[in-house]
Amino acid sequence: MPPFGASIEATLTAVGDQTDLTIQVRGMPLAKTAFYGAGWQIHAENLATHLAGRERGDTEARWGELVPPYQDLAAQLW
């Protein structure tokens, strides 16, 4: 894929005795939004799994589950 001007911002916010992580990605190609959304969700889920001390699941299967709903959401952007 050709380069594009994406920017990524990650914010940590204290919520009681826990921390919320918010990731905002801007500037990605609109036509690829569904795939980036699914990918970022998988990364976030893998981080949560790691922090909980569990083994990571089947990323390929999870990708297959996530892409169609993200494509439905992305279609609403056009």
All heavy atoms as a GROMACS GRO file, in nm:
protein
  598
    1MET      N    1   0.085  -0.117   0.000
    1MET     CA    2   0.000   0.000   0.000
    1MET      C    3   0.090   0.123   0.000
    1MET      O    4   0.188   0.128   0.072
    1MET     CB    5  -0.089  -0.002   0.124
    1MET     CG    6  -0.168   0.123   0.140
    1MET     SD    7  -0.256   0.142   0.294
    1MET     CE    8  -0.346  -0.008   0.303
    2PRO      N    9   0.055   0.224  -0.079
    2PRO     CA   10   0.134   0.347  -0.078
    2PRO      C   11   0.128   0.414   0.059
    2PRO      O   12   0.032   0.396   0.132
    2PRO     CB   13   0.067   0.434  -0.184
    2PRO     CG   14  -0.044   0.357  -0.241
    2PRO     CD   15  -0.055   0.227  -0.170
    3PRO      N   16   0.229   0.491   0.091
    3PRO     CA   17   0.227   0.561   0.221
    3PRO      C   18   0.112   0.662   0.226
    3PRO      O   19   0.069   0.713   0.125
    3PRO     CB   20   0.362   0.631   0.227
    3PRO     CG   21   0.422   0.619   0.093
    3PRO     CD   22   0.345   0.518   0.013
    4PHE      N   23   0.067   0.687   0.346
    4PHE     CA   24  -0.037   0.785   0.370
    4PHE      C   25  -0.005   0.856   0.499
    4PHE      O   26   0.077   0.810   0.577
    4PHE     CB   27  -0.177   0.721   0.372
    4PHE     CG   28  -0.192   0.609   0.469
    4PHE    CD1   29  -0.235   0.633   0.597
    4PHE    CD2   30  -0.162   0.479   0.433
    4PHE    CE1   31  -0.249   0.530   0.689
    4PHE    CE2   32  -0.175   0.375   0.524
    4PHE     CZ   33  -0.218   0.401   0.652
    5GLY      N   34  -0.069   0.969   0.522
    5GLY     CA   35  -0.037   1.053   0.637
    5GLY      C   36  -0.118   1.021   0.760
    5GLY      O   37  -0.194   1.106   0.805
    6ALA      N   38  -0.104   0.904   0.814
    6ALA     CA   39  -0.179   0.867   0.934
    6ALA      C   40  -0.112   0.924   1.057
    6ALA      O   41   0.010   0.938   1.064
    6ALA     CB   42  -0.190   0.717   0.948
    7SER      N   43  -0.194   0.959   1.154
    7SER     CA   44  -0.142   0.997   1.286
    7SER      C   45  -0.211   0.911   1.389
    7SER      O   46  -0.328   0.876   1.374
    7SER     CB   47  -0.166   1.146   1.313
    7SER     OG   48  -0.304   1.172   1.323
    8ILE      N   49  -0.136   0.873   1.490
    8ILE     CA   50  -0.186   0.786   1.596
    8ILE      C   51  -0.167   0.858   1.728
    8ILE      O   52  -0.060   0.910   1.757
    8ILE     CB   53  -0.111   0.651   1.598
    8ILE    CG1   54  -0.127   0.579   1.465
    8ILE    CG2   55  -0.160   0.564   1.713
    8ILE    CD1   56  -0.036   0.459   1.449
    9GLU      N   57  -0.274   0.860   1.807
    9GLU     CA   58  -0.268   0.922   1.940
    9GLU      C   59  -0.319   0.820   2.041
    9GLU      O   60  -0.427   0.764   2.023
    9GLU     CB   61  -0.356   1.046   1.944
    9GLU     CG   62  -0.358   1.116   2.078
    9GLU     CD   63  -0.447   1.239   2.077
    9GLU    OE1   64  -0.454   1.307   1.974
    9GLU    OE2   65  -0.512   1.263   2.180
   10ALA      N   66  -0.240   0.795   2.144
   10ALA     CA   67  -0.280   0.704   2.250
   10ALA      C   68  -0.287   0.783   2.380
   10ALA      O   69  -0.196   0.860   2.411
   10ALA     CB   70  -0.182   0.588   2.264
   11THR      N   71  -0.397   0.766   2.453
   11THR     CA   72  -0.418   0.837   2.578
   11THR      C   73  -0.449   0.737   2.688
   11THR      O   74  -0.533   0.649   2.670
   11THR     CB   75  -0.535   0.937   2.565
   11THR    OG1   76  -0.511   1.022   2.454
   11THR    CG2   77  -0.551   1.019   2.691
   12LEU      N   78  -0.381   0.752   2.801
   12LEU     CA   79  -0.409   0.671   2.920
   12LEU      C   80  -0.480   0.759   3.020
   12LEU      O   81  -0.434   0.870   3.049
   12LEU     CB   82  -0.279   0.616   2.980
   12LEU     CG   83  -0.197   0.524   2.889
   12LEU    CD1   84  -0.063   0.493   2.953
   12LEU    CD2   85  -0.274   0.396   2.862
   13THR      N   86  -0.592   0.711   3.074
   13THR     CA   87  -0.670   0.788   3.170
   13THR      C   88  -0.698   0.702   3.292
   13THR      O   89  -0.747   0.588   3.279
   13THR     CB   90  -0.805   0.831   3.107
   13THR    OG1   91  -0.779   0.901   2.985
   13THR    CG2   92  -0.883   0.919   3.201
   14ALA      N   93  -0.667   0.754   3.409
   14ALA     CA   94  -0.696   0.683   3.534
   14ALA      C   95  -0.847   0.681   3.557
   14ALA      O   96  -0.913   0.784   3.547
   14ALA     CB   97  -0.625   0.749   3.651
   15VAL      N   98  -0.898   0.563   3.587
   15VAL     CA   99  -1.041   0.545   3.618
   15VAL      C  100  -1.044   0.458   3.744
   15VAL      O  101  -1.035   0.336   3.735
   15VAL     CB  102  -1.118   0.478   3.502
   15VAL    CG1  103  -1.263   0.459   3.538
   15VAL    CG2  104  -1.104   0.558   3.373
   16GLY      N  105  -1.055   0.524   3.857
   16GLY     CA  106  -1.048   0.450   3.983
   16GLY      C  107  -0.910   0.386   3.995
   16GLY      O  108  -0.809   0.451   3.978
   17ASP      N  109  -0.909   0.254   4.019
   17ASP     CA  110  -0.781   0.184   4.030
   17ASP      C  111  -0.743   0.114   3.899
   17ASP      O  112  -0.656   0.029   3.898
   17ASP     CB  113  -0.784   0.084   4.146
   17ASP     CG  114  -0.888  -0.025   4.127
   17ASP    OD1  115  -0.973  -0.013   4.036
   17ASP    OD2  116  -0.884  -0.125   4.202
   18GLN      N  117  -0.809   0.154   3.791
   18GLN     CA  118  -0.778   0.099   3.659
   18GLN      C  119  -0.736   0.211   3.565
   18GLN      O  120  -0.738   0.328   3.601
   18GLN     CB  121  -0.900   0.025   3.603
   18GLN     CG  122  -0.940  -0.093   3.688
   18GLN     CD  123  -1.054  -0.173   3.625
   18GLN    OE1  124  -1.110  -0.133   3.525
   18GLN    NE2  125  -1.085  -0.285   3.685
   19THR      N  126  -0.697   0.172   3.444
   19THR     CA  127  -0.654   0.268   3.342
   19THR      C  128  -0.726   0.239   3.212
   19THR      O  129  -0.730   0.125   3.168
   19THR     CB  130  -0.501   0.260   3.320
   19THR    OG1  131  -0.436   0.282   3.445
   19THR    CG2  132  -0.455   0.364   3.220
   20ASP      N  133  -0.784   0.342   3.153
   20ASP     CA  134  -0.844   0.330   3.019
   20ASP      C  135  -0.740   0.370   2.915
   20ASP      O  136  -0.670   0.470   2.932
   20ASP     CB  137  -0.964   0.424   3.004
   20ASP     CG  138  -1.092   0.367   3.064
   20ASP    OD1  139  -1.093   0.250   3.105
   20ASP    OD2  140  -1.190   0.442   3.068
   21LEU      N  141  -0.733   0.293   2.808
   21LEU     CA  142  -0.647   0.324   2.694
   21LEU      C  143  -0.737   0.362   2.577
   21LEU      O  144  -0.825   0.284   2.539
   21LEU     CB  145  -0.561   0.203   2.656
   21LEU     CG  146  -0.487   0.209   2.522
   21LEU    CD1  147  -0.386   0.323   2.521
   21LEU    CD2  148  -0.420   0.075   2.494
   22THR      N  149  -0.718   0.481   2.523
   22THR     CA  150  -0.792   0.526   2.405
   22THR      C  151  -0.691   0.546   2.293
   22THR      O  152  -0.590   0.615   2.311
   22THR     CB  153  -0.864   0.659   2.432
   22THR    OG1  154  -0.952   0.642   2.543
   22THR    CG2  155  -0.943   0.704   2.311
   23ILE      N  156  -0.718   0.483   2.178
   23ILE     CA  157  -0.631   0.496   2.061
   23ILE      C  158  -0.712   0.561   1.951
   23ILE      O  159  -0.820   0.513   1.917
   23ILE     CB  160  -0.579   0.358   2.015
   23ILE    CG1  161  -0.500   0.291   2.127
   23ILE    CG2  162  -0.494   0.372   1.889
   23ILE    CD1  163  -0.466   0.146   2.101
   24GLN      N  164  -0.661   0.670   1.898
   24GLN     CA  165  -0.725   0.739   1.785
   24GLN      C  166  -0.628   0.737   1.668
   24GLN      O  167  -0.513   0.778   1.682
   24GLN     CB  168  -0.761   0.882   1.820
   24GLN     CG  169  -0.868   0.892   1.926
   24GLN     CD  170  -0.904   1.037   1.957
   24GLN    OE1  171  -0.830   1.129   1.928
   24GLN    NE2  172  -1.020   1.055   2.014
   25VAL      N  173  -0.676   0.689   1.554
   25VAL     CA  174  -0.595   0.686   1.432
   25VAL      C  175  -0.667   0.771   1.329
   25VAL      O  176  -0.785   0.752   1.302
   25VAL     CB  177  -0.578   0.542   1.380
   25VAL    CG1  178  -0.491   0.540   1.256
   25VAL    CG2  179  -0.520   0.451   1.488
   26ARG      N  180  -0.595   0.866   1.273
   26ARG     CA  181  -0.652   0.956   1.173
   26ARG      C  182  -0.568   0.951   1.046
   26ARG      O  183  -0.449   0.926   1.052
   26ARG     CB  184  -0.653   1.100   1.225
   26ARG     CG  185  -0.742   1.121   1.344
   26ARG     CD  186  -0.737   1.269   1.386
   26ARG     NE  187  -0.815   1.292   1.503
   26ARG     CZ  188  -0.769   1.283   1.628
   26ARG    NH1  189  -0.645   1.251   1.650
   26ARG    NH2  190  -0.849   1.306   1.730
   27GLY      N  191  -0.634   0.978   0.933
   27GLY     CA  192  -0.561   0.990   0.807
   27GLY      C  193  -0.543   0.862   0.730
   27GLY      O  194  -0.467   0.858   0.634
   28MET      N  195  -0.609   0.755   0.772
   28MET     CA  196  -0.598   0.629   0.698
   28MET      C  197  -0.689   0.634   0.576
   28MET      O  198  -0.786   0.711   0.574
   28MET     CB  199  -0.633   0.510   0.786
   28MET     CG  200  -0.779   0.499   0.823
   28MET     SD  201  -0.814   0.367   0.937
   28MET     CE  202  -0.765   0.443   1.089
   29PRO      N  203  -0.661   0.556   0.472
   29PRO     CA  204  -0.747   0.557   0.354
   29PRO      C  205  -0.888   0.511   0.390
   29PRO      O  206  -0.906   0.407   0.454
   29PRO     CB  207  -0.680   0.457   0.260
   29PRO     CG  208  -0.544   0.434   0.314
   29PRO     CD  209  -0.547   0.466   0.459
   30LEU      N  210  -0.987   0.586   0.350
   30LEU     CA  211  -1.126   0.555   0.382
   30LEU      C  212  -1.165   0.414   0.335
   30LEU      O  213  -1.235   0.342   0.406
   30LEU     CB  214  -1.220   0.659   0.323
   30LEU     CG  215  -1.366   0.650   0.365
   30LEU    CD1  216  -1.381   0.659   0.516
   30LEU    CD2  217  -1.447   0.761   0.299
   31ALA      N  218  -1.117   0.374   0.219
   31ALA     CA  219  -1.152   0.244   0.164
   31ALA      C  220  -1.097   0.128   0.248
   31ALA      O  221  -1.142   0.014   0.236
   31ALA     CB  222  -1.101   0.231   0.021
   32LYS      N  223  -1.001   0.156   0.334
   32LYS     CA  224  -0.939   0.052   0.417
   32LYS      C  225  -0.982   0.061   0.564
   32LYS      O  226  -0.932  -0.012   0.648
   32LYS     CB  227  -0.786   0.061   0.410
   32LYS     CG  228  -0.731   0.053   0.270
   32LYS     CD  229  -0.750  -0.084   0.214
   32LYS     CE  230  -0.684  -0.092   0.076
   32LYS     NZ  231  -0.714  -0.216   0.009
   33THR      N  232  -1.076   0.149   0.594
   33THR     CA  233  -1.116   0.173   0.733
   33THR      C  234  -1.158   0.045   0.805
   33THR      O  235  -1.120   0.023   0.920
   33THR     CB  236  -1.232   0.275   0.737
   33THR    OG1  237  -1.189   0.394   0.676
   33THR    CG2  238  -1.275   0.305   0.878
   34ALA      N  239  -1.235  -0.040   0.739
   34ALA     CA  240  -1.283  -0.163   0.804
   34ALA      C  241  -1.166  -0.253   0.845
   34ALA      O  242  -1.167  -0.311   0.954
   34ALA     CB  243  -1.376  -0.239   0.710
   35PHE      N  244  -1.066  -0.262   0.760
   35PHE     CA  245  -0.953  -0.349   0.788
   35PHE      C  246  -0.865  -0.293   0.899
   35PHE      O  247  -0.818  -0.368   0.986
   35PHE     CB  248  -0.872  -0.374   0.661
   35PHE     CG  249  -0.959  -0.431   0.550
   35PHE    CD1  250  -1.002  -0.351   0.446
   35PHE    CD2  251  -1.001  -0.562   0.555
   35PHE    CE1  252  -1.083  -0.402   0.346
   35PHE    CE2  253  -1.083  -0.614   0.457
   35PHE     CZ  254  -1.124  -0.535   0.352
   36TYR      N  255  -0.844  -0.161   0.898
   36TYR     CA  256  -0.769  -0.100   1.007
   36TYR      C  257  -0.846  -0.112   1.139
   36TYR      O  258  -0.786  -0.139   1.244
   36TYR     CB  259  -0.737   0.047   0.977
   36TYR     CG  260  -0.624   0.062   0.880
   36TYR    CD1  261  -0.648   0.079   0.745
   36TYR    CD2  262  -0.492   0.057   0.923
   36TYR    CE1  263  -0.544   0.092   0.655
   36TYR    CE2  264  -0.387   0.070   0.834
   36TYR     CZ  265  -0.414   0.087   0.700
   36TYR     OH  266  -0.310   0.099   0.611
   37GLY      N  267  -0.977  -0.093   1.135
   37GLY     CA  268  -1.058  -0.105   1.257
   37GLY      C  269  -1.048  -0.245   1.316
   37GLY      O  270  -1.027  -0.261   1.437
   38ALA      N  271  -1.062  -0.345   1.232
   38ALA     CA  272  -1.051  -0.484   1.280
   38ALA      C  273  -0.912  -0.511   1.335
   38ALA      O  274  -0.896  -0.573   1.441
   38ALA     CB  275  -1.085  -0.581   1.167
   39GLY      N  276  -0.811  -0.462   1.265
   39GLY     CA  277  -0.673  -0.483   1.311
   39GLY      C  278  -0.646  -0.418   1.444
   39GLY      O  279  -0.586  -0.480   1.534
   40TRP      N  280  -0.689  -0.292   1.461
   40TRP     CA  281  -0.668  -0.224   1.589
   40TRP      C  282  -0.745  -0.293   1.701
   40TRP      O  283  -0.696  -0.302   1.814
   40TRP     CB  284  -0.705  -0.076   1.579
   40TRP     CG  285  -0.593   0.004   1.521
   40TRP    CD1  286  -0.585   0.055   1.394
   40TRP    CD2  287  -0.472   0.039   1.586
   40TRP    NE1  288  -0.465   0.119   1.377
   40TRP    CE2  289  -0.393   0.112   1.494
   40TRP    CE3  290  -0.420   0.016   1.713
   40TRP    CZ2  291  -0.267   0.162   1.524
   40TRP    CZ3  292  -0.295   0.068   1.744
   40TRP    CH2  293  -0.221   0.139   1.651
   41GLN      N  294  -0.865  -0.342   1.672
   41GLN     CA  295  -0.940  -0.412   1.777
   41GLN      C  296  -0.866  -0.538   1.818
   41GLN      O  297  -0.857  -0.569   1.937
   41GLN     CB  298  -1.082  -0.446   1.730
   41GLN     CG  299  -1.158  -0.519   1.842
   41GLN     CD  300  -1.305  -0.532   1.818
   41GLN    OE1  301  -1.364  -0.452   1.745
   41GLN    NE2  302  -1.366  -0.630   1.882
   42ILE      N  303  -0.812  -0.612   1.722
   42ILE     CA  304  -0.737  -0.733   1.754
   42ILE      C  305  -0.615  -0.699   1.839
   42ILE      O  306  -0.585  -0.767   1.938
   42ILE     CB  307  -0.698  -0.809   1.626
   42ILE    CG1  308  -0.823  -0.871   1.564
   42ILE    CG2  309  -0.592  -0.916   1.655
   42ILE    CD1  310  -0.804  -0.926   1.424
   43HIS      N  311  -0.545  -0.590   1.805
   43HIS     CA  312  -0.429  -0.549   1.886
   43HIS      C  313  -0.472  -0.518   2.030
   43HIS      O  314  -0.405  -0.558   2.125
   43HIS     CB  315  -0.360  -0.427   1.825
   43HIS     CG  316  -0.285  -0.455   1.700
   43HIS    ND1  317  -0.198  -0.561   1.683
   43HIS    CD2  318  -0.284  -0.389   1.582
   43HIS    CE1  319  -0.147  -0.560   1.562
   43HIS    NE2  320  -0.198  -0.457   1.498
   44ALA      N  321  -0.582  -0.445   2.045
   44ALA     CA  322  -0.631  -0.411   2.179
   44ALA      C  323  -0.671  -0.536   2.256
   44ALA      O  324  -0.641  -0.548   2.375
   44ALA     CB  325  -0.748  -0.314   2.169
   45GLU      N  326  -0.740  -0.629   2.189
   45GLU     CA  327  -0.779  -0.753   2.255
   45GLU      C  328  -0.655  -0.834   2.295
   45GLU      O  329  -0.651  -0.892   2.405
   45GLU     CB  330  -0.869  -0.836   2.164
   45GLU     CG  331  -1.006  -0.775   2.145
   45GLU     CD  332  -1.091  -0.849   2.043
   45GLU    OE1  333  -1.042  -0.946   1.978
   45GLU    OE2  334  -1.209  -0.810   2.026
   46ASN      N  335  -0.554  -0.837   2.209
   46ASN     CA  336  -0.432  -0.910   2.242
   46ASN      C  337  -0.359  -0.847   2.360
   46ASN      O  338  -0.304  -0.918   2.445
   46ASN     CB  339  -0.340  -0.919   2.120
   46ASN     CG  340  -0.388  -1.016   2.016
   46ASN    OD1  341  -0.472  -1.102   2.043
   46ASN    ND2  342  -0.338  -1.005   1.895
   47LEU      N  343  -0.361  -0.715   2.368
   47LEU     CA  344  -0.300  -0.646   2.483
   47LEU      C  345  -0.374  -0.684   2.611
   47LEU      O  346  -0.312  -0.718   2.712
   47LEU     CB  347  -0.302  -0.495   2.462
   47LEU     CG  348  -0.254  -0.411   2.581
   47LEU    CD1  349  -0.110  -0.445   2.617
   47LEU    CD2  350  -0.270  -0.262   2.549
   48ALA      N  351  -0.507  -0.680   2.608
   48ALA     CA  352  -0.586  -0.716   2.726
   48ALA      C  353  -0.560  -0.861   2.766
   48ALA      O  354  -0.547  -0.892   2.886
   48ALA     CB  355  -0.735  -0.695   2.699
   49THR      N  356  -0.550  -0.948   2.668
   49THR     CA  357  -0.523  -1.090   2.695
   49THR      C  358  -0.386  -1.106   2.761
   49THR      O  359  -0.372  -1.179   2.860
   49THR     CB  360  -0.529  -1.170   2.563
   49THR    OG1  361  -0.662  -1.161   2.512
   49THR    CG2  362  -0.492  -1.316   2.584
   50HIS      N  363  -0.287  -1.036   2.709
   50HIS     CA  364  -0.152  -1.042   2.766
   50HIS      C  365  -0.150  -0.990   2.910
   50HIS      O  366  -0.091  -1.053   2.998
   50HIS     CB  367  -0.055  -0.960   2.679
   50HIS     CG  368   0.081  -0.947   2.737
   50HIS    ND1  369   0.172  -1.050   2.735
   50HIS    CD2  370   0.141  -0.843   2.800
   50HIS    CE1  371   0.283  -1.010   2.796
   50HIS    NE2  372   0.266  -0.885   2.836
   51LEU      N  373  -0.215  -0.876   2.932
   51LEU     CA  374  -0.218  -0.818   3.066
   51LEU      C  375  -0.288  -0.909   3.166
   51LEU      O  376  -0.256  -0.908   3.284
   51LEU     CB  377  -0.284  -0.680   3.063
   51LEU     CG  378  -0.206  -0.572   2.988
   51LEU    CD1  379  -0.288  -0.445   2.977
   51LEU    CD2  380  -0.071  -0.546   3.054
   52ALA      N  381  -0.384  -0.988   3.117
   52ALA     CA  382  -0.456  -1.081   3.204
   52ALA      C  383  -0.379  -1.212   3.223
   52ALA      O  384  -0.424  -1.300   3.297
   52ALA     CB  385  -0.594  -1.110   3.146
   53GLY      N  386  -0.265  -1.226   3.154
   53GLY     CA  387  -0.183  -1.346   3.169
   53GLY      C  388  -0.237  -1.467   3.095
   53GLY      O  389  -0.203  -1.579   3.129
   54ARG      N  390  -0.320  -1.442   2.994
   54ARG     CA  391  -0.376  -1.553   2.917
   54ARG      C  392  -0.304  -1.565   2.783
   54ARG      O  393  -0.234  -1.475   2.740
   54ARG     CB  394  -0.526  -1.530   2.893
   54ARG     CG  395  -0.608  -1.524   3.022
   54ARG     CD  396  -0.758  -1.520   2.996
   54ARG     NE  397  -0.798  -1.426   2.894
   54ARG     CZ  398  -0.842  -1.302   2.916
   54ARG    NH1  399  -0.849  -1.256   3.039
   54ARG    NH2  400  -0.879  -1.224   2.816
   55GLU      N  401  -0.324  -1.679   2.718
   55GLU     CA  402  -0.268  -1.703   2.586
   55GLU      C  403  -0.355  -1.638   2.480
   55GLU      O  404  -0.478  -1.640   2.490
   55GLU     CB  405  -0.257  -1.854   2.559
   55GLU     CG  406  -0.152  -1.924   2.642
   55GLU     CD  407  -0.011  -1.878   2.608
   55GLU    OE1  408   0.022  -1.862   2.487
   55GLU    OE2  409   0.067  -1.857   2.702
   56ARG      N  410  -0.290  -1.585   2.379
   56ARG     CA  411  -0.360  -1.521   2.269
   56ARG      C  412  -0.440  -1.624   2.190
   56ARG      O  413  -0.398  -1.738   2.175
   56ARG     CB  414  -0.257  -1.455   2.178
   56ARG     CG  415  -0.312  -1.348   2.092
   56ARG     CD  416  -0.204  -1.264   2.032
   56ARG     NE  417  -0.113  -1.344   1.953
   56ARG     CZ  418  -0.015  -1.294   1.882
   56ARG    NH1  419   0.007  -1.165   1.885
   56ARG    NH2  420   0.064  -1.370   1.811
   57GLY      N  421  -0.556  -1.584   2.140
   57GLY     CA  422  -0.641  -1.672   2.061
   57GLY      C  423  -0.599  -1.678   1.915
   57GLY      O  424  -0.491  -1.632   1.877
   58ASP      N  425  -0.686  -1.729   1.834
   58ASP     CA  426  -0.663  -1.745   1.690
   58ASP      C  427  -0.689  -1.612   1.619
   58ASP      O  428  -0.805  -1.576   1.595
   58ASP     CB  429  -0.754  -1.856   1.636
   58ASP     CG  430  -0.733  -1.885   1.490
   58ASP    OD1  431  -0.666  -1.807   1.420
   58ASP    OD2  432  -0.785  -1.989   1.444
   59THR      N  433  -0.583  -1.542   1.586
   59THR     CA  434  -0.596  -1.409   1.525
   59THR      C  435  -0.665  -1.416   1.390
   59THR      O  436  -0.748  -1.331   1.358
   59THR     CB  437  -0.456  -1.343   1.511
   59THR    OG1  438  -0.401  -1.328   1.642
   59THR    CG2  439  -0.465  -1.207   1.445
   60GLU      N  440  -0.634  -1.516   1.311
   60GLU     CA  441  -0.696  -1.528   1.179
   60GLU      C  442  -0.846  -1.548   1.190
   60GLU      O  443  -0.925  -1.486   1.116
   60GLU     CB  444  -0.633  -1.642   1.101
   60GLU     CG  445  -0.679  -1.649   0.957
   60GLU     CD  446  -0.604  -1.753   0.876
   60GLU    OE1  447  -0.486  -1.779   0.906
   60GLU    OE2  448  -0.665  -1.808   0.783
   61ALA      N  449  -0.889  -1.632   1.283
   61ALA     CA  450  -1.033  -1.655   1.304
   61ALA      C  451  -1.100  -1.527   1.353
   61ALA      O  452  -1.210  -1.492   1.308
   61ALA     CB  453  -1.056  -1.769   1.402
   62ARG      N  454  -1.034  -1.457   1.445
   62ARG     CA  455  -1.090  -1.332   1.497
   62ARG      C  456  -1.102  -1.228   1.386
   62ARG      O  457  -1.202  -1.156   1.378
   62ARG     CB  458  -1.004  -1.280   1.612
   62ARG     CG  459  -1.064  -1.162   1.684
   62ARG     CD  460  -1.192  -1.200   1.756
   62ARG     NE  461  -1.243  -1.088   1.832
   62ARG     CZ  462  -1.370  -1.051   1.833
   62ARG    NH1  463  -1.462  -1.120   1.767
   62ARG    NH2  464  -1.408  -0.947   1.903
   63TRP      N  465  -1.003  -1.223   1.297
   63TRP     CA  466  -1.007  -1.132   1.183
   63TRP      C  467  -1.132  -1.162   1.100
   63TRP      O  468  -1.204  -1.070   1.062
   63TRP     CB  469  -0.880  -1.152   1.099
   63TRP     CG  470  -0.874  -1.068   0.976
   63TRP    CD1  471  -0.912  -1.105   0.850
   63TRP    CD2  472  -0.830  -0.933   0.967
   63TRP    NE1  473  -0.892  -1.000   0.764
   63TRP    CE2  474  -0.842  -0.894   0.832
   63TRP    CE3  475  -0.780  -0.842   1.059
   63TRP    CZ2  476  -0.807  -0.767   0.786
   63TRP    CZ3  477  -0.744  -0.716   1.013
   63TRP    CH2  478  -0.758  -0.680   0.880
   64GLY      N  479  -1.158  -1.288   1.074
   64GLY     CA  480  -1.274  -1.327   0.996
   64GLY      C  481  -1.406  -1.288   1.062
   64GLY      O  482  -1.504  -1.257   0.994
   65GLU      N  483  -1.408  -1.288   1.195
   65GLU     CA  484  -1.528  -1.247   1.269
   65GLU      C  485  -1.549  -1.096   1.265
   65GLU      O  486  -1.662  -1.049   1.260
   65GLU     CB  487  -1.518  -1.291   1.415
   65GLU     CG  488  -1.518  -1.439   1.438
   65GLU     CD  489  -1.482  -1.476   1.582
   65GLU    OE1  490  -1.451  -1.387   1.664
   65GLU    OE2  491  -1.484  -1.597   1.612
   66LEU      N  492  -1.439  -1.021   1.270
   66LEU     CA  493  -1.449  -0.876   1.286
   66LEU      C  494  -1.464  -0.799   1.156
   66LEU      O  495  -1.531  -0.694   1.153
   66LEU     CB  496  -1.325  -0.822   1.359
   66LEU     CG  497  -1.314  -0.856   1.507
   66LEU    CD1  498  -1.181  -0.810   1.561
   66LEU    CD2  499  -1.429  -0.793   1.584
   67VAL      N  500  -1.402  -0.845   1.049
   67VAL     CA  501  -1.403  -0.766   0.926
   67VAL      C  502  -1.544  -0.739   0.874
   67VAL      O  503  -1.577  -0.624   0.842
   67VAL     CB  504  -1.311  -0.827   0.818
   67VAL    CG1  505  -1.334  -0.762   0.683
   67VAL    CG2  506  -1.165  -0.810   0.860
   68PRO      N  507  -1.634  -0.839   0.864
   68PRO     CA  508  -1.767  -0.808   0.809
   68PRO      C  509  -1.843  -0.699   0.886
   68PRO      O  510  -1.896  -0.607   0.824
   68PRO     CB  511  -1.839  -0.943   0.812
   68PRO     CG  512  -1.728  -1.043   0.799
   68PRO     CD  513  -1.615  -0.984   0.880
   69PRO      N  514  -1.849  -0.704   1.020
   69PRO     CA  515  -1.919  -0.594   1.089
   69PRO      C  516  -1.851  -0.459   1.069
   69PRO      O  517  -1.918  -0.356   1.059
   69PRO     CB  518  -1.919  -0.635   1.236
   69PRO     CG  519  -1.879  -0.776   1.242
   69PRO     CD  520  -1.812  -0.809   1.114
   70TYR      N  521  -1.719  -0.458   1.064
   70TYR     CA  522  -1.649  -0.333   1.038
   70TYR      C  523  -1.677  -0.284   0.897
   70TYR      O  524  -1.687  -0.163   0.874
   70TYR     CB  525  -1.498  -0.348   1.063
   70TYR     CG  526  -1.458  -0.318   1.205
   70TYR    CD1  527  -1.438  -0.420   1.297
   70TYR    CD2  528  -1.440  -0.187   1.248
   70TYR    CE1  529  -1.401  -0.394   1.428
   70TYR    CE2  530  -1.403  -0.159   1.379
   70TYR     CZ  531  -1.384  -0.262   1.469
   70TYR     OH  532  -1.349  -0.234   1.599
   71GLN      N  533  -1.691  -0.373   0.801
   71GLN     CA  534  -1.726  -0.332   0.665
   71GLN      C  535  -1.866  -0.270   0.664
   71GLN      O  536  -1.889  -0.171   0.593
   71GLN     CB  537  -1.719  -0.451   0.569
   71GLN     CG  538  -1.576  -0.491   0.538
   71GLN     CD  539  -1.566  -0.616   0.456
   71GLN    OE1  540  -1.636  -0.715   0.479
   71GLN    NE2  541  -1.476  -0.616   0.359
   72ASP      N  542  -1.958  -0.328   0.741
   72ASP     CA  543  -2.093  -0.269   0.751
   72ASP      C  544  -2.087  -0.128   0.808
   72ASP      O  545  -2.153  -0.036   0.758
   72ASP     CB  546  -2.185  -0.357   0.836
   72ASP     CG  547  -2.217  -0.490   0.772
   72ASP    OD1  548  -2.200  -0.504   0.648
   72ASP    OD2  549  -2.261  -0.581   0.845
   73LEU      N  550  -2.007  -0.110   0.912
   73LEU     CA  551  -1.993   0.024   0.971
   73LEU      C  552  -1.926   0.121   0.874
   73LEU      O  553  -1.969   0.235   0.861
   73LEU     CB  554  -1.910   0.015   1.100
   73LEU     CG  555  -1.976  -0.049   1.220
   73LEU    CD1  556  -1.874  -0.072   1.332
   73LEU    CD2  557  -2.090   0.036   1.270
   74ALA      N  558  -1.821   0.074   0.806
   74ALA     CA  559  -1.750   0.161   0.712
   74ALA      C  560  -1.839   0.204   0.597
   74ALA      O  561  -1.827   0.316   0.547
   74ALA     CB  562  -1.624   0.090   0.660
   75ALA      N  563  -1.930   0.117   0.555
   75ALA     CA  564  -2.021   0.150   0.443
   75ALA      C  565  -2.108   0.271   0.479
   75ALA      O  566  -2.152   0.343   0.389
   75ALA     CB  567  -2.106   0.030   0.408
   76GLN      N  568  -2.132   0.293   0.607
   76GLN     CA  569  -2.212   0.407   0.650
   76GLN      C  570  -2.135   0.538   0.641
   76GLN      O  571  -2.195   0.646   0.649
   76GLN     CB  572  -2.261   0.385   0.794
   76GLN     CG  573  -2.350   0.264   0.809
   76GLN     CD  574  -2.386   0.237   0.954
   76GLN    OE1  575  -2.389   0.327   1.036
   76GLN    NE2  576  -2.411   0.111   0.986
   77LEU      N  577  -2.003   0.530   0.624
   77LEU     CA  578  -1.920   0.650   0.615
   77LEU      C  579  -1.919   0.708   0.475
   77LEU      O  580  -1.882   0.822   0.455
   77LEU     CB  581  -1.775   0.618   0.655
   77LEU     CG  582  -1.754   0.568   0.797
   77LEU    CD1  583  -1.608   0.527   0.816
   77LEU    CD2  584  -1.794   0.673   0.900
   78TRP      N  585  -1.958   0.631   0.376
   78TRP     CA  586  -1.944   0.674   0.236
   78TRP      C  587  -2.065   0.742   0.190
   78TRP      O  588  -2.165   0.746   0.184
   78TRP     CB  589  -1.914   0.557   0.146
   78TRP     CG  590  -1.792   0.482   0.190
   78TRP    CD1  591  -1.749   0.461   0.317
   78TRP    CD2  592  -1.695   0.419   0.109
   78TRP    NE1  593  -1.635   0.388   0.319
   78TRP    CE2  594  -1.600   0.360   0.190
   78TRP    CE3  595  -1.682   0.404  -0.028
   78TRP    CZ2  596  -1.493   0.290   0.142
   78TRP    CZ3  597  -1.575   0.332  -0.074
   78TRP    CH2  598  -1.480   0.276   0.010
   0.00000   0.00000   0.00000
